[in-house]
Amino acid sequence: MGKSVALRMLMGFLKPDRGLHPRVEGQEIIGSAEEGLRAIHKRITMVFQNGALFDSLRCARTVAFPLAEHAGLNEDQIQEKVCPVG
C-alpha cells in the first residue's frame, strides 16, 4: 500500500478491502460514527500537494519525519506514535 492510500484510510476517506484495521490513537476508523471521525480529523492534518510526501522514504518514516524535526521527540517516542503496539 502506498503512503497516500494509507493516509486516506486514516482519514476515513477510503475503506480497506481486507486485512487492515486503521486506528488513530487506538480508535478504530472504520465504523466510527461521524462525531468520532470529526474528533479524529481534529488530530490529523492532511495536505493535498504535489511533493508533500517523500518518495524515497517508507510510510512510517514519512510520518515520523515531522515528529523528529519539529516535535523534539526521541526515537522511542516517535516509534510509539507511528507504530503503537496493541
C-alpha positions as CSV (number, residue, x, y, z in Angstrom):
1,M,0.0,0.0,0.0
2,G,1.2,3.5,-0.8
3,K,1.6,6.4,1.5
4,S,-1.3,8.3,0.0
5,V,-3.7,5.4,0.3
6,A,-2.6,4.8,3.9
7,L,-3.3,8.5,4.8
8,R,-6.7,8.4,3.0
9,M,-7.6,5.3,5.1
10,L,-6.5,7.0,8.3
11,M,-8.8,9.9,7.5
12,G,-11.7,7.6,6.7
13,F,-11.8,8.6,3.0
14,L,-11.1,5.0,1.9
15,K,-12.0,1.7,3.4
16,P,-9.6,-1.2,3.3
17,D,-10.8,-4.1,1.2
18,R,-9.2,-6.7,3.5
19,G,-7.0,-7.3,6.5
20,L,-6.4,-3.8,7.7
21,H,-7.8,-2.1,10.8
22,P,-6.6,1.5,10.7
23,R,-6.6,3.2,14.1
24,V,-5.7,6.7,15.3
25,E,-4.5,6.7,19.0
26,G,-6.2,3.3,19.4
27,Q,-9.6,4.4,18.0
28,E,-10.9,2.3,15.0
29,I,-11.5,4.4,11.9
30,I,-13.8,2.1,10.1
31,G,-17.2,2.0,11.6
32,S,-16.7,5.2,13.7
33,A,-19.7,7.5,14.0
34,E,-19.5,10.9,12.3
35,E,-18.7,12.6,15.6
36,G,-15.8,10.1,16.2
37,L,-14.4,10.9,12.8
38,R,-14.6,14.6,13.5
39,A,-12.6,14.2,16.7
40,I,-10.0,12.2,14.7
41,H,-9.9,14.8,11.9
42,K,-9.0,17.4,14.5
43,R,-5.9,15.4,15.5
44,I,-4.7,14.7,11.9
45,T,-3.7,17.1,9.2
46,M,-3.6,16.1,5.6
47,V,-2.2,18.3,2.9
48,F,-3.0,17.6,-0.8
49,Q,0.0,18.9,-2.6
50,N,2.5,17.5,-5.1
51,G,5.7,16.6,-3.5
52,A,4.3,16.7,0.0
53,L,5.4,13.1,0.7
54,F,9.0,11.8,0.4
55,D,9.2,9.3,-2.4
56,S,12.4,7.9,-1.0
57,L,11.0,7.0,2.4
58,R,8.6,4.3,3.6
59,C,5.3,5.4,5.0
60,A,6.3,5.2,8.7
61,R,9.5,7.2,8.1
62,T,7.5,9.9,6.2
63,V,5.1,10.1,9.2
64,A,8.0,10.2,11.7
65,F,9.9,12.9,9.9
66,P,8.0,16.0,11.3
67,L,7.9,14.3,14.8
68,A,11.7,14.2,14.8
69,E,12.2,17.6,13.2
70,H,9.6,19.7,15.0
71,A,8.2,17.9,18.0
72,G,11.6,17.1,19.6
73,L,10.7,13.5,20.3
74,N,13.3,10.8,20.7
75,E,13.2,7.7,18.5
76,D,11.3,5.6,21.1
77,Q,8.6,8.2,21.4
78,I,8.3,8.6,17.7
79,Q,8.1,4.8,17.2
80,E,5.3,4.6,19.8
81,K,3.3,7.3,18.0
82,V,3.9,6.0,14.4
83,C,3.5,2.3,15.1
84,P,2.0,1.7,18.6
85,V,1.7,-1.9,19.8
86,G,-1.7,-3.0,20.8
